[in-house]
Amino acid sequence: MSRFYDIVSNPARIMGNSLPSAPPARLESSTRIIRLDSNENPFGPSPKAIDALQNGISSVNCYPDDDCGLLRQKLAKHHELPADQVLVTAGSTAMLSLLCQTLLAPGLNAVTSECSFIVYSMAVQAAGARLIEVPMREDKLDLEAILAAIDTNTRMVLLANPNNPTGTMLEADEVQRFQALLPAHVVLILDEAYYEFAQHFASLRRITYSNSLEYVRLGASVVVLRTFSKAHGLAGLRVGYGIGPAELLGYCARMRNTFSVASVAQAAAMAAIDDTDHIQHVVENNFLQARVLTQGLSALGYRVAPPAANFLFCGLGEDAAAVALFLREEGVAVKPLGSWGAPNFIRVTIGTPEQNQAFLRAMRTLSARRTATETRVSRLG
Ligand SMILES: Cc1ncc(COP(=O)(O)O)c(C=O)c1O
């Protein structure tokens, strides 16, 4: 057991095991589970992306373009930025790891919020650095407290916007005020994995979600993370990217694994950008179904935070792990949030109308059973 303990690196030794996630749907037993636990796109990829994948499959004997040149140029044009301000990686979490490897080291730290994206602590610890997690204020990232936690050894601040798992959104002016107060030795990482969903919610609520690319255009020490895993439905292909200062992205590029973004993944991502109809369908369903789920859960007495992404943060008032187990038996997977310090909360991905109805049916069954038990207990009492 301890054969390699003394010779592995310190981060490998001290990092906890990563959380076991549910096995991919195809590995599960014959019963079909509705997966509302990983914030995936319930409609799948765009048909255009599937065509691009199929067309590219016969060339997979060749290594991919290490620089993802065509995709990089397309993204640069799409975001109206020079190509050297975009770096494509195998998912946005790979970009995050590159940033941690590039900016952090033992003795240095990154600051983020408690109850945020679980990968932050893994990426920071793998770089041998410390993650400072600041308590939230009413389910929201507490920007003042995050600012106060920054010290001379801080090299990055990580803000998930919207935050996973609480789904709360920071508005553009809050982020702008915060960014202006950051010291020069700190890089702000704005994780906008749920950008398309948040943008849709914000436009219908008539608020401004994000001006993050403006900060990059103005030369600020800001890196914006975006992904094809969510609204574009390509989570299994692993494509994401960072948008930031060319010099910093250049250092990150030195640290990356060679040929890490598959050629078919690059082709599918290019096609997915063009399929604006598919993205529109996905975000519109998400908005309407967020309302259906919120109303359904509220009617059962559960507390749901106003969403800004493709999932709900739902307070149950009871042990979420037990509820998740019950739902699993009813054929629906959700994420219980005990490991995030929220043992009475679940995170539920907003699915198709049919999936959401199946989830609500299971929640009603749970609620009816609880009422029946309570009635029995009170009769006995
Ligand atoms: C805040 C946040 N960032 C990034 C990601 C996705 O990462 P990737 O692009 O590596 O799939 C997720 C997925 O759950 C997330 O919640």
Ligand as a Chemical Component Dictionary entry (heavy atoms), coordinates in Angstrom:
data_LIG
# 
_chem_comp.id                   LIG 
_chem_comp.type                 NON-POLYMER 
_chem_comp.pdbx_formal_charge   0 
_chem_comp.three_letter_code    LIG 
# 
loop_
_chem_comp_atom.comp_id 
_chem_comp_atom.atom_id 
_chem_comp_atom.alt_atom_id 
_chem_comp_atom.type_symbol 
_chem_comp_atom.charge 
_chem_comp_atom.model_Cartn_x 
_chem_comp_atom.model_Cartn_y 
_chem_comp_atom.model_Cartn_z 
_chem_comp_atom.pdbx_ordinal 
LIG C1 C1 C 0 -18.369 25.995 -13.100 1  
LIG C2 C2 C 0 -18.010 24.973 -14.131 2  
LIG N1 N1 N 0 -16.961 25.173 -14.928 3  
LIG C3 C3 C 0 -16.636 24.301 -15.907 4  
LIG C4 C4 C 0 -17.384 23.159 -16.101 5  
LIG C5 C5 C 0 -17.155 22.245 -17.267 6  
LIG O1 O1 O 0 -15.940 21.932 -17.521 7  
LIG P1 P1 P 0 -15.518 21.301 -18.914 8  
LIG O2 O2 O 0 -15.479 22.396 -19.935 9  
LIG O3 O3 O 0 -14.148 20.814 -18.584 10 
LIG O4 O4 O 0 -16.460 20.214 -19.279 11 
LIG C6 C6 C 0 -18.448 22.879 -15.261 12 
LIG C7 C7 C 0 -19.190 21.603 -15.412 13 
LIG O5 O5 O 0 -19.869 21.107 -14.595 14 
LIG C8 C8 C 0 -18.773 23.818 -14.260 15 
LIG O6 O6 O 0 -19.835 23.612 -13.465 16 
# 
loop_
_chem_comp_bond.comp_id 
_chem_comp_bond.atom_id_1 
_chem_comp_bond.atom_id_2 
_chem_comp_bond.value_order 
_chem_comp_bond.pdbx_ordinal 
LIG C1 C2 SING 1  
LIG C2 N1 SING 2  
LIG C2 C8 DOUB 3  
LIG N1 C3 DOUB 4  
LIG C3 C4 SING 5  
LIG C4 C5 SING 6  
LIG C4 C6 DOUB 7  
LIG C5 O1 SING 8  
LIG O1 P1 SING 9  
LIG P1 O2 DOUB 10 
LIG P1 O3 SING 11 
LIG P1 O4 SING 12 
LIG C6 C7 SING 13 
LIG C6 C8 SING 14 
LIG C7 O5 DOUB 15 
LIG C8 O6 SING 16 
# 
